[in-house]
Amino acid sequence: LAMGVLYRFFADREATALDEELFVIAVAIEDGGDIEALARANATTRVTLVAEDGTVLFDSRSAAQTMGNHLERPEIQQALASGLGGSVRRSETLGEQTIYRAKRLADGSVLRISGT
């Protein structure tokens, strides 16, 4: 029981921290910031930029050109539909339980960040 309560507590804390980072990075990108430099500055957070059609344009942990289309990912679909999205699931790329947060940017692309 205690492990369940602690797991939920730390998952909620991680999600809140990711939301805060997501908004800071999104503003920086929309103000002309370099996504690669922003991703390096946030070394513990995975940063992914996804085009409206689901094509991965950038990923801080994997080569974007080798990644599959992300259009069916729940957090991407939510962000495209309502502006914000989130999910918790096992990362296909990293093989770890991962918390995802996503935000649709002004150009229609989706910025996604994640942490374990």
C-alpha positions as CSV (number, residue, x, y, z in Angstrom):
1,L,0.0,0.0,0.0
2,A,2.8,2.4,0.9
3,M,4.6,1.7,-2.3
4,G,1.5,2.5,-4.3
5,V,1.0,5.8,-2.5
6,L,4.7,6.7,-2.9
7,Y,4.7,5.8,-6.6
8,R,1.7,8.0,-7.2
9,F,3.2,10.9,-5.2
10,F,6.5,10.8,-7.1
11,A,4.7,10.3,-10.5
12,D,2.6,13.4,-9.8
13,R,5.7,15.4,-8.8
14,E,7.5,14.3,-12.0
15,A,4.5,15.2,-14.2
16,T,4.3,18.7,-12.6
17,A,8.0,19.3,-13.1
18,L,7.6,18.1,-16.8
19,D,4.7,20.5,-17.3
20,E,6.8,23.4,-16.1
21,E,9.7,22.5,-18.3
22,L,7.4,21.9,-21.3
23,F,6.1,25.5,-21.1
24,V,9.5,27.1,-20.7
25,I,11.0,25.1,-23.6
26,A,7.9,25.8,-25.8
27,V,8.2,29.6,-25.2
28,A,11.9,29.5,-26.0
29,I,11.4,27.5,-29.2
30,E,8.6,29.8,-30.4
31,D,10.9,32.8,-29.6
32,G,13.4,31.4,-32.0
33,G,15.5,29.2,-29.6
34,D,17.6,26.4,-30.9
35,I,15.9,23.1,-29.9
36,E,19.2,21.2,-29.8
37,A,20.7,23.7,-27.4
38,L,17.6,23.7,-25.3
39,A,17.6,19.9,-25.2
40,R,21.3,19.8,-24.1
41,A,20.5,22.3,-21.3
42,N,17.8,19.8,-20.1
43,A,20.0,16.7,-20.0
44,T,17.7,14.7,-17.8
45,T,14.6,15.3,-19.9
46,R,14.0,13.8,-23.3
47,V,12.9,16.4,-25.8
48,T,11.0,15.5,-29.0
49,L,9.6,17.7,-31.8
50,V,6.9,16.1,-33.9
51,A,5.4,17.5,-37.1
52,E,1.6,17.7,-37.6
53,D,1.7,14.5,-39.7
54,G,3.5,12.6,-36.9
55,T,7.0,12.7,-38.4
56,V,9.7,13.0,-35.7
57,L,11.7,16.1,-36.5
58,F,14.0,16.0,-33.5
59,D,14.7,13.8,-30.5
60,S,17.3,14.3,-27.9
61,R,17.9,10.6,-27.2
62,S,17.5,9.0,-30.6
63,A,18.1,9.7,-34.3
64,A,14.9,11.3,-35.5
65,Q,15.1,9.8,-38.9
66,T,15.1,6.3,-37.5
67,M,12.0,6.8,-35.4
68,G,8.6,5.7,-36.5
69,N,5.6,8.0,-37.0
70,H,4.3,9.4,-33.7
71,L,0.8,10.4,-34.9
72,E,-0.9,7.6,-33.0
73,R,0.8,8.4,-29.6
74,P,-1.9,9.4,-27.1
75,E,-0.1,12.6,-25.9
76,I,0.5,13.7,-29.5
77,Q,-3.2,13.1,-30.5
78,Q,-4.3,15.0,-27.4
79,A,-2.0,17.9,-28.1
80,L,-3.1,18.2,-31.7
81,A,-6.7,18.1,-30.7
82,S,-6.7,20.4,-27.7
83,G,-3.3,22.0,-27.4
84,L,-2.0,19.9,-24.5
85,G,-1.6,16.1,-24.0
86,G,-0.1,13.6,-21.6
87,S,0.3,9.9,-21.0
88,V,2.2,7.4,-19.0
89,R,3.4,4.2,-20.7
90,R,6.4,2.2,-21.5
91,S,8.7,3.9,-24.0
92,E,9.2,1.8,-27.2
93,T,12.6,3.5,-27.8
94,L,14.0,3.5,-24.2
95,G,12.2,0.5,-22.8
96,E,11.3,2.3,-19.5
97,Q,8.0,3.4,-17.9
98,T,7.8,7.0,-19.0
99,I,5.7,10.1,-18.3
100,Y,5.0,12.2,-21.4
101,R,3.8,15.7,-21.7
102,A,3.1,17.4,-25.1
103,K,2.1,20.9,-26.3
104,R,1.0,22.0,-29.8
105,L,3.2,24.9,-30.9
106,A,2.0,27.9,-33.0
107,D,3.3,26.3,-36.2
108,G,1.2,23.2,-35.7
109,S,4.1,20.9,-34.6
110,V,4.1,19.3,-31.2
111,L,6.8,19.6,-28.6
112,R,6.9,16.6,-26.3
113,I,9.1,16.1,-23.2
114,S,9.3,13.0,-21.1
115,G,10.9,11.6,-18.0
116,T,11.1,8.3,-16.2
